[in-house]
Amino acid sequence: MDIARAAKWWFTSRPDGGIVLGQFPNPALGVWLAATLWRVVADPTGQERSILDGIAIGALMVWALDELIRGVNPFRRLLGVLVLVPTLIGVFTRIT
């Protein structure tokens, strides 16, 4: 398989045949970004920090699951897995 054919397979949108690396708008990613920026800028502590962490992690997991399940091409689905797995590992290591 040559590189051009492999790239086409990875990045071609199955529904419409276009090349897709990213899509806009993406509400879950927007929520993650807003919560992360708020955490960095405001540098909250205590309960406010925990709430922002929970919102950011939850939004990132929603985005990753959405990409895994409904991603338009193999690249987007793989991206969902590559974000979801370390995020879940991080959540479970904090719980234990």
N, CA, C and O of each residue as an XYZ file, in Angstrom:
384
protein
N       0.849     -1.181      0.000
C       0.000      0.000      0.000
C       0.892      1.241      0.000
O       1.761      1.371      0.862
N       0.694      2.136     -0.934
C       1.522      3.334     -0.969
C       1.027      4.373      0.038
O      -0.087      4.276      0.553
N       1.864      5.358      0.305
C       1.579      6.362      1.332
C       0.324      7.162      1.008
O      -0.483      7.421      1.900
N       0.144      7.554     -0.236
C      -1.030      8.349     -0.616
C      -2.319      7.568     -0.376
O      -3.300      8.125      0.118
N      -2.321      6.296     -0.719
C      -3.511      5.472     -0.513
C      -3.779      5.261      0.973
O      -4.929      5.281      1.412
N      -2.719      5.061      1.738
C      -2.874      4.883      3.180
C      -3.412      6.162      3.821
O      -4.313      6.107      4.658
N      -2.864      7.305      3.431
C      -3.331      8.584      3.969
C      -4.793      8.811      3.612
O      -5.573      9.273      4.444
N      -5.163      8.491      2.388
C      -6.554      8.656      1.973
C      -7.463      7.785      2.833
O      -8.528      8.236      3.253
N      -7.059      6.548      3.101
C      -7.866      5.656      3.924
C      -8.030      6.217      5.339
O      -9.131      6.191      5.890
N      -6.950      6.719      5.924
C      -6.991      7.236      7.301
C      -7.822      8.500      7.438
O      -8.544      8.657      8.422
N      -7.733      9.407      6.464
C      -8.291     10.741      6.633
C      -9.556     11.042      5.838
O     -10.139     12.110      6.022
N      -9.999     10.154      4.970
C     -11.202     10.420      4.182
C     -12.451     10.197      5.020
O     -12.610      9.165      5.672
N     -13.341     11.200      4.986
C     -14.617     11.106      5.679
C     -15.477     10.059      4.994
O     -15.704     10.129      3.786
N     -15.949      9.107      5.749
C     -16.786      8.060      5.169
C     -18.131      8.607      4.681
O     -18.595      8.179      3.625
N     -18.775      9.525      5.393
C     -20.066     10.020      4.912
C     -20.003     10.853      3.629
O     -20.876     10.720      2.772
N     -18.988     11.708      3.480
C     -19.011     12.610      2.321
C     -17.780     12.558      1.413
O     -17.760     13.220      0.375
N     -16.761     11.791      1.782
C     -15.590     11.631      0.923
C     -14.546     12.724      1.027
O     -13.533     12.662      0.330
N     -14.757     13.730      1.877
C     -13.775     14.801      2.062
C     -12.669     14.377      3.010
O     -12.784     13.363      3.699
N     -11.607     15.149      3.042
C     -10.503     14.894      3.973
C     -10.807     15.642      5.273
O     -11.060     16.847      5.255
N     -10.782     14.924      6.399
C     -11.132     15.521      7.688
C     -10.046     15.237      8.707
O      -9.729     14.082      8.993
N      -9.475     16.314      9.258
C      -8.558     16.200     10.394
C      -9.241     16.696     11.659
O      -9.100     16.091     12.721
N      -9.973     17.785     11.550
C     -10.696     18.358     12.671
C     -12.030     18.888     12.196
O     -12.227     19.132     11.006
N     -12.949     19.066     13.136
C     -14.266     19.563     12.797
C     -14.657     20.674     13.759
O     -14.246     20.677     14.920
N     -15.446     21.607     13.273
C     -15.915     22.720     14.087
C     -17.385     22.919     13.790
O     -17.759     22.781     12.625
N     -18.228     23.222     14.714
C     -17.953     23.405     16.139
C     -17.963     22.069     16.878
O     -18.521     21.081     16.400
N     -17.350     22.060     18.023
C     -17.307     20.863     18.838
C     -17.570     21.267     20.292
O     -16.638     21.629     21.011
N     -18.838     21.206     20.732
C     -19.198     21.704     22.065
C     -18.422     21.063     23.218
O     -17.972     21.766     24.123
N     -18.264     19.749     23.194
C     -17.568     19.087     24.310
C     -16.128     19.563     24.429
O     -15.633     19.781     25.534
N     -15.457     19.723     23.296
C     -14.077     20.214     23.324
C     -14.028     21.670     23.770
O     -13.079     22.090     24.433
N     -15.053     22.441     23.403
C     -15.148     23.828     23.857
C     -15.300     23.928     25.366
O     -14.687     24.786     26.001
N     -16.121     23.048     25.944
C     -16.300     23.018     27.402
C     -14.987     22.641     28.079
O     -14.599     23.250     29.076
N     -14.300     21.630     27.531
C     -13.007     21.226     28.094
C     -12.011     22.393     28.061
O     -11.321     22.662     29.045
N     -11.950     23.075     26.920
C     -11.016     24.191     26.777
C     -11.348     25.318     27.749
O     -10.452     25.871     28.388
N     -12.633     25.662     27.865
C     -13.037     26.744     28.775
C     -12.699     26.394     30.223
O     -12.162     27.230     30.950
N     -13.007     25.174     30.646
C     -12.721     24.763     32.027
C     -11.222     24.731     32.291
O     -10.770     25.119     33.369
N     -10.452     24.270     31.313
C      -8.996     24.204     31.472
C      -8.405     25.606     31.536
O      -7.552     25.879     32.381
N      -8.846     26.491     30.659
C      -8.345     27.867     30.686
C      -8.718     28.566     31.987
O      -7.896     29.278     32.564
N      -9.941     28.373     32.451
C     -10.376     28.978     33.709
C      -9.478     28.500     34.846
O      -9.063     29.285     35.699
N      -9.185     27.193     34.846
C      -8.332     26.621     35.892
C      -6.932     27.222     35.860
O      -6.349     27.503     36.907
N      -6.393     27.421     34.655
C      -5.038     27.971     34.521
C      -5.012     29.446     34.912
O      -4.120     29.884     35.638
N      -5.984     30.204     34.433
C      -5.996     31.656     34.661
C      -6.367     31.991     36.100
O      -5.691     32.794     36.745
N      -7.439     31.382     36.610
C      -7.923     31.716     37.950
C      -7.148     31.013     39.051
O      -7.129     31.483     40.189
N      -6.503     29.888     38.728
C      -5.755     29.080     39.694
C      -6.556     28.839     40.974
O      -6.102     29.161     42.072
N      -7.773     28.260     40.817
C      -8.613     28.042     42.001
C      -8.077     26.920     42.876
O      -7.227     26.132     42.462
N      -8.593     26.871     44.091
C      -8.217     25.810     45.027
C      -9.486     25.172     45.572
O     -10.592     25.663     45.345
N      -9.312     24.093     46.278
C     -10.418     23.452     46.987
C     -11.518     22.953     46.074
O     -11.271     22.343     45.034
N     -12.751     23.236     46.502
C     -13.921     22.719     45.799
C     -14.034     23.272     44.381
O     -14.400     22.540     43.461
N     -13.724     24.556     44.194
C     -13.804     25.131     42.848
C     -12.844     24.415     41.897
O     -13.197     24.149     40.748
N     -11.659     24.108     42.357
C     -10.684     23.370     41.536
C     -11.208     21.976     41.194
O     -11.091     21.524     40.055
N     -11.782     21.305     42.181
C     -12.324     19.967     41.953
C     -13.463     19.992     40.943
O     -13.554     19.110     40.089
N     -14.322     20.983     41.032
C     -15.435     21.104     40.094
C     -14.913     21.352     38.682
O     -15.371     20.714     37.734
N     -13.961     22.269     38.532
C     -13.391     22.539     37.210
C     -12.680     21.310     36.645
O     -12.785     21.024     35.452
N     -11.964     20.590     37.493
C     -11.316     19.353     37.046
C     -12.353     18.349     36.558
O     -12.173     17.729     35.509
N     -13.431     18.188     37.308
C     -14.485     17.257     36.927
C     -15.151     17.642     35.615
O     -15.416     16.784     34.772
N     -15.422     18.933     35.442
C     -16.030     19.408     34.191
C     -15.085     19.156     33.021
O     -15.501     18.657     31.975
N     -13.820     19.500     33.201
C     -12.847     19.332     32.115
C     -12.684     17.852     31.743
O     -12.706     17.506     30.562
N     -12.522     16.997     32.726
C     -12.334     15.571     32.464
C     -13.589     14.961     31.845
O     -13.505     14.175     30.902
N     -14.749     15.327     32.380
C     -16.002     14.810     31.832
C     -16.198     15.219     30.381
O     -16.573     14.396     29.546
N     -15.946     16.484     30.079
C     -16.104     16.964     28.706
C     -15.120     16.279     27.763
O     -15.474     15.943     26.633
N     -13.895     16.074     28.221
C     -12.899     15.408     27.382
C     -13.291     13.955     27.116
O     -13.093     13.452     26.010
N     -13.840     13.287     28.113
C     -14.273     11.905     27.916
C     -15.478     11.833     26.977
O     -15.571     10.914     26.164
N     -16.396     12.790     27.082
C     -17.537     12.826     26.160
C     -17.038     13.015     24.733
O     -17.488     12.325     23.818
N     -16.103     13.954     24.541
C     -15.550     14.195     23.208
C     -14.869     12.940     22.668
O     -15.089     12.555     21.520
N     -14.042     12.305     23.495
C     -13.293     11.124     23.048
C     -14.241      9.965     22.712
O     -14.044      9.278     21.710
N     -15.248      9.749     23.529
C     -16.225      8.694     23.239
C     -16.987      8.991     21.952
O     -17.236      8.094     21.147
N     -17.352     10.245     21.768
C     -18.053     10.642     20.547
C     -17.182     10.369     19.324
O     -17.669      9.852     18.318
N     -15.906     10.711     19.404
C     -14.998     10.446     18.284
C     -14.842      8.941     18.045
O     -14.830      8.485     16.902
N     -14.724      8.188     19.118
C     -14.571      6.737     19.000
C     -15.794      6.109     18.335
O     -15.658      5.231     17.483
N     -16.972      6.553     18.716
C     -18.210      5.958     18.213
C     -18.639      6.543     16.871
O     -19.049      5.808     15.973
N     -18.545      7.881     16.733
C     -19.090      8.521     15.535
C     -18.050      9.210     14.665
O     -18.410      9.955     13.753
N     -16.772      8.979     14.926
C     -15.732      9.611     14.119
C     -15.916      9.313     12.641
O     -16.265      8.191     12.272
N     -15.682     10.312     11.787
C     -15.981     10.160     10.360
C     -14.918      9.385      9.592
O     -15.136      9.008      8.441
N     -13.769      9.146     10.221
C     -12.716      8.377      9.552
C     -11.875      7.652     10.614
O     -11.995      7.947     11.803
N     -11.042      6.725     10.199
C     -10.234      5.975     11.166
C      -9.321      6.869     12.010
O      -9.103      6.580     13.187
N      -8.787      7.945     11.433
C      -7.939      8.851     12.204
C      -8.704      9.444     13.381
O      -8.186      9.480     14.497
N      -9.932      9.908     13.147
C     -10.724     10.516     14.222
C     -11.077      9.474     15.288
O     -11.074      9.788     16.478
N     -11.378      8.252     14.878
C     -11.693      7.196     15.848
C     -10.460      6.839     16.691
O     -10.555      6.663     17.906
N      -9.324      6.736     16.035
C      -8.082      6.455     16.758
C      -7.751      7.595     17.717
O      -7.312      7.353     18.842
N      -7.957      8.823     17.284
C      -7.728      9.977     18.148
C      -8.593      9.895     19.403
O      -8.138     10.207     20.503
N      -9.849      9.471     19.226
C     -10.724      9.283     20.381
C     -10.156      8.266     21.360
O     -10.174      8.492     22.570
N      -9.655      7.153     20.849
C      -9.061      6.121     21.711
C      -7.812      6.656     22.407
O      -7.610      6.423     23.599
N      -6.970      7.380     21.653
C      -5.714      7.884     22.214
C      -5.926      8.948     23.288
O      -5.032      9.192     24.098
N      -7.087      9.575     23.306
C      -7.411     10.531     24.369
C      -8.173      9.830     25.490
O      -7.920     10.086     26.666
N      -9.093      8.956     25.137
C      -9.940      8.310     26.139
C      -9.148      7.399     27.080
O      -9.346      7.450     28.294
N      -8.269      6.582     26.547
C      -7.561      5.607     27.381
C      -6.711      6.279     28.470
O      -6.851      5.925     29.641
N      -5.832      7.239     28.127
C      -5.059      7.869     29.213
C      -5.933      8.683     30.174
O      -5.618      8.792     31.359
N      -7.028      9.253     29.662
C      -7.925     10.000     30.547
C      -8.567      9.058     31.554
O      -8.625      9.367     32.744
N      -9.055      7.901     31.083
C      -9.632      6.922     32.007
C      -8.602      6.383     32.997
O      -8.904      6.202     34.176
N      -7.397      6.130     32.518
C      -6.330      5.672     33.421
C      -6.097      6.718     34.516
O      -5.973      6.383     35.694
N      -6.041      7.981     34.110
C      -5.855      9.053     35.085
C      -6.993      9.122     36.101
O      -6.757      9.331     37.291
N      -8.214      8.948     35.633
C      -9.365      8.977     36.545
C      -9.291      7.811     37.521
O      -9.475      8.004     38.723
N      -9.024      6.601     37.026
C      -8.994      5.435     37.908
C      -7.804      5.449     38.850
O      -7.904      4.914     39.954
N      -6.692      6.033     38.465
C      -5.562      6.101     39.398
C      -5.814      7.131     40.494
O      -5.274      6.999     41.592
N      -6.618      8.149     40.220
C      -6.973      9.120     41.264
C      -7.967      8.535     42.240
O      -7.955      8.884     43.420
N      -8.839      7.640     41.763
C      -9.868      7.048     42.613
C      -9.261      6.067     43.597
O      -9.669      6.009     44.757
N      -8.279      5.290     43.133
C      -7.720      4.246     44.008
C      -6.694      4.769     44.956
O      -6.140      4.008     45.749
